[in-house]
Amino acid sequence: MKALNIITLILVIIGGINWGLVGAFNFDLVAALFGVDSGVSNLVYILVGLSALYQLIPLAQSFRAGEVRGQGAART
């Protein structure tokens, strides 16, 4: 489970960097590396999307465990 969490987190980071490049420079790194509308590019996009969905599980678990608190809770 830990390996899957790390792999999906890396894929989410790659996706975030790619979207940052698209937004800032209109440059799609995944398409540049693997080709526009290629099977590999589509696979990367699908894996990034699935990874983002998977990362909702650890996020929900951290909320339940009380690891995530708002800024107001830190002030005492």
C-alpha positions as CSV (number, residue, x, y, z in Angstrom):
1,M,0.0,0.0,0.0
2,K,2.9,2.4,0.8
3,A,4.5,1.8,-2.6
4,L,1.1,2.5,-4.4
5,N,0.7,5.7,-2.4
6,I,4.2,6.9,-3.4
7,I,3.7,6.0,-7.1
8,T,0.3,7.7,-7.2
9,L,1.7,10.8,-5.4
10,I,4.5,11.0,-7.9
11,L,2.0,10.8,-10.8
12,V,-0.1,13.5,-9.3
13,I,3.0,15.7,-9.0
14,I,3.9,15.1,-12.6
15,G,0.3,16.0,-13.6
16,G,0.5,19.2,-11.6
17,I,3.7,20.2,-13.1
18,N,2.3,19.4,-16.6
19,W,-0.8,21.6,-15.9
20,G,1.4,24.4,-14.6
21,L,3.4,24.3,-17.9
22,V,0.2,24.3,-19.9
23,G,-1.2,27.2,-18.0
24,A,2.0,29.3,-17.9
25,F,3.5,28.5,-21.3
26,N,0.9,26.6,-23.3
27,F,3.3,23.7,-23.3
28,D,2.1,20.1,-22.8
29,L,5.2,18.2,-21.6
30,V,3.4,14.8,-21.8
31,A,2.3,15.4,-25.4
32,A,5.8,16.7,-26.3
33,L,7.5,13.6,-24.9
34,F,5.0,10.9,-26.2
35,G,3.1,12.6,-29.0
36,V,-0.2,14.3,-29.2
37,D,-3.1,11.9,-28.9
38,S,-0.7,8.9,-28.8
39,G,-1.6,5.8,-26.8
40,V,1.2,6.4,-24.3
41,S,0.1,10.1,-23.7
42,N,-3.5,8.9,-23.2
43,L,-2.3,6.3,-20.8
44,V,-0.2,8.8,-18.8
45,Y,-3.3,11.1,-18.6
46,I,-5.5,8.3,-17.4
47,L,-2.9,7.1,-14.8
48,V,-2.5,10.7,-13.5
49,G,-6.3,11.0,-13.2
50,L,-6.7,7.7,-11.4
51,S,-3.8,8.6,-9.1
52,A,-5.5,11.8,-8.1
53,L,-8.7,9.9,-7.3
54,Y,-6.6,7.3,-5.3
55,Q,-5.0,10.1,-3.3
56,L,-8.4,11.1,-2.0
57,I,-8.2,7.9,0.2
58,P,-5.1,9.0,2.2
59,L,-6.5,12.6,2.4
60,A,-9.8,11.3,3.9
61,Q,-7.9,9.1,6.3
62,S,-5.8,12.0,7.5
63,F,-8.9,14.0,8.2
64,R,-10.4,11.1,10.2
65,A,-7.1,10.8,12.2
66,G,-7.1,14.5,13.0
67,E,-3.9,15.2,11.1
68,V,-5.4,18.0,9.0
69,R,-6.6,21.0,10.9
70,G,-7.5,24.5,9.8
71,Q,-5.3,27.4,10.6
72,G,-7.6,28.6,13.3
73,A,-7.0,25.4,15.3
74,A,-3.3,26.0,15.5
75,R,-3.7,29.2,17.5
76,T,-4.1,28.6,21.2
